[in-house]
Amino acid sequence: MVLFLFLLLVAVVLGFIGVLAEGSLYLLIIGVLVAVVAVLYLGMKIRRSGRRPAR
């Protein structure tokens, strides 16, 4: 969960810098990509922990 929150924080910071800094659209794009990776990571972690072993 800590990794997810860290990635989300990095995505938000990069997004703000990308929006506020003129000519830094690539930082906004990188921020969006980091946010997508964070959501996918969380989804995989939740999906894996939800399974119960078969007996």
Secondary structure as UniProt FT lines:
FT   HELIX           2..20
FT   TURN            22..23
FT   HELIX           25..50
//
